[in-house]
Amino acid sequence: MFRGFYTAASGMISQQRRTEMFSNNMANANTPGFKADQASMRAFPEMLLKRYDSQSIPTEKGLNLTTGTTIGAINTGVYMQEAIPKFIQGDLQATEQRTDIALVDLYMPPNGDNGLAGSVFYSVQGADGTTKYTRNGDFTLDGQGFLTTSSGNLVLNDQGQPIQLSSDQFTVSEDGRITGANGETARLGVGFAANPQRMIKEGDGLYRTEDGNPLANAFNEAGIQFKLQQGFLERSNVDVSRTMTDMLTAYRAFEANQKVLQAYDKSMDKAANEIGRI
């Protein structure tokens, strides 16, 4: 069997997954608070090839083909290790809707693990009752006056409780304090992730922590600066033109690996049907 057959196949699979990732980014280019994914590509470990009939033990000079023991190394292909969201502030879009509230990062200190800045998230209640996090501030009021996300998840206050208001005539200050028309008050729950790359993406704009523990209250964290802006939405940080270019590049790489695979297939057909008859 041709060893390059598997190398070309792994290249096709990895490029297909990259194309799917870029397609998802493009589909969410207009989703408020969406964070674009970026791929991390890795190569499989190299394999050292050695003759089957060799009885000698490889030495430091084993890579010398004149010894007749070691053939050499071969790379076994590439794979997409993971898709990591890019937590960069998206542009703000004015909507003049009171229920639209944007999170604005002013200063987030870099963490010691990778030097990337932290990020803040709204706390919401997931369908399973656990605390989830989102950057999508496209909120609304349900029939009972609870503040919810566009998909129906309850928005939580800084005490982890749902926020209930008498009407949509409320104001939100830059430090997250809500004042309702009837004088009711609450404070939006905002969590701070020092290393947001460790957050696990669950879909529908939601994230959860890796260990299941809640994020620290961002309002109590020293050294970070952010504000909430009512009547605005944070747009997706997807660069549409760059994403389209990357998608075409991944598709062409897929086609190149496909051509190599077809060439191997023809060689295998010739070996089986022509050389085999001889």
Protein Blocks (a to p, Z undefined) as FASTA:
>chain_A
ZZklmmmmmmmmmmmmmmmmmmmmmmmmmgghiacdddddddddddddddfklcbdcdfk
lmpmklomanbdcdebdcdfbacddddddddddehiaklccdddfbdcddfklopacddd
dddddfkopacddfbfcdcddfkopacdfkopacddfkopacddfbfcdcddfkopacdf
kopacdddddddfblmlpccebjhiacdfklpacddfklpghiacdddehiacddfbdfk
lmmmmmmmmmmmmmmmmmmmmmmmmmmmmmmmmmmmZZ
